[in-house]
């Protein structure tokens, strides 16, 4: 379900960590796909597969590399390393 060359953010409504990350990435104008795991069962299954069976969000995939509950700084560091083409 994730974009192998870009950034995918898996989130759910009401999650303050998701809100913080999504706002931060939006302010940085980072191109990304955002997927609400409550609306997409396949996305929830993917998150469980990389989060030890839990639906821990935000889960972010950068160019195929999954991270569970990363900080905005960690996401941007991974983008610089794995997907620099996304940076303006």
Secondary structure, 3 states (H helix, E strand, C coil): CCCCCCEEEEECCCCHHHHHHHHHHHHCCCCCEEEECCCCHHHHHHHHHHCCCCCCCCEEEECCEEEECCCHHHHHHHHHHHCHHHCC
